Amino acid sequence: MTTKEKNTNKTRTLNNNNQESIAYYDDKNHDYEEFWVGRDYEHNSEIIALKKLLRNKHFSLAMDYGGGYGRISPAILEHADRLILVDPSIKQLNIAKERLKQYANIDYVRVDKKNCVPVADNSLDLLVMVRVSHHLAEPGDTFKEIARALKPQGLAIIEIANEAHFVNRMKYLKQMKNVPKQSIPIGKRANGITDSTPFYNHNPKTITNLMVENNLQVIDKLSVSNLRNQYLKEHMSIQRMLALEKFFQGKLKVVDFGPSIFFLVKKVE
Ligand SMILES: C[S@@+](CC[C@H](N)C(=O)[O-])C[C@H]1O[C@@H](n2cnc3c(N)ncnc32)[C@H](O)[C@@H]1O
C-alpha cells in the first residue's frame, strides 16, 4: 500500500467516526469551559466578528449549531427573537441550560445524527456554526444540511480553522509547497494518536467552493484572532489587542491572514 493510499484510508476511518468528537465533549475528564480560561482575547475576537457580521440585522429564528455550553449564544440572541441551541453532547447542553437560564427564548436540542440540522426545510433565518467545522473532515454534507434548513435568502455564519493562515503559509512557502486543498488533521490526531477527538484545519478556497456547490453564497468574511500569539498576549494589554483586532479583521480578510475565518453566507437557489 502506498503512503497516499494509507492516508486515504486513515481519513475514511476518521470520517466514519464522528462519534469521537461527541464522546470528547461528553467526557467527564474534558472540561470545555476550562479551555476558555486565559483565552479572553480569542473569545472577544470572535464576539467582535459576530457583531460585525450581524450589525443592523435582526432575525426571528436563529440556531447556534454545535453551540456547546452556549459561549456565543448571548451574542446571537442580541440579534434574534428565538434561538435553538443544538449540540450532540448532553453534557454541554446541560451546562448551557444552567448558564443561560435567564433566557426564556432558547430551545435546547440534542442532535444524534451526523450532519443533521434538526429542523424542517426552509425554517431558519440564521444559523451560526463556530468551532465545529474543525471536527468535520468533509464539511460538504453539513453545508448541504444548513442550506436545506435555511429559509430562502437566510443567512449563516460559518467559522473554519484556517490552514492557510499567515504563519502556515510561510511554512509551506519555505518548503516550496502550496497550502493543501484538502482538510488537514492537526494536533494529536495528526501524529496518528487515536485517543483524542479529530481536529481539522481547512483551506478557505476549498471551503468557499464547497459552500457555492451547496447553494451558499459568500457575501462577506472576516479574518479572526489575527494577533493570537503568546508573546503579544504577555506584552500587550488585552484592550489594545482587541482594538487592533477590531481594526484588522476586515482588512486582513483578503489574504485569509488569521487562524480563524468567519464566513457570512446566504442561501441562494
Ligand atoms: C469546540 S466546541 C464549540 C462550541 C461553541 N460553538 C463555541 O464556539 O464555543 C465544538 C462543539 O461541537 C459539537 N460537535 C462535535 N461534532 C459535531 C457535529 N458533527 N455536529 C454538530 N456539533 C458537533 C461538540 O459537541 C461541541 O459542543
The ligand as a Gaussian input file, in Angstrom:
#p B3LYP/6-31G(d) Opt

LIG

0 1
 C      -15.235000      23.434000      20.213000
 S      -16.890000      23.209000      20.673000
 C      -17.623000      24.731000      20.111000
 C      -18.828000      25.126000      20.902000
 C      -19.359000      26.522000      20.545000
 N      -19.768000      26.591000      19.157000
 C      -18.316000      27.557000      20.832000
 O      -17.814000      28.163000      19.883000
 O      -17.982000      27.718000      21.993000
 C      -17.463000      22.067000      19.459000
 C      -18.901000      21.649000      19.697000
 O      -19.351000      20.979000      18.532000
 C      -20.071000      19.830000      18.900000
 N      -19.920000      18.886000      17.787000
 C      -18.936000      17.999000      17.556000
 N      -19.142000      17.336000      16.404000
 C      -20.284000      17.848000      15.889000
 C      -21.063000      17.599000      14.718000
 N      -20.661000      16.680000      13.825000
 N      -22.180000      18.298000      14.502000
 C      -22.579000      19.251000      15.386000
 N      -21.910000      19.530000      16.529000
 C      -20.779000      18.840000      16.759000
 C      -19.445000      19.368000      20.199000
 O      -20.317000      18.584000      20.983000
 C      -19.070000      20.691000      20.856000
 O      -20.052000      21.143000      21.737000

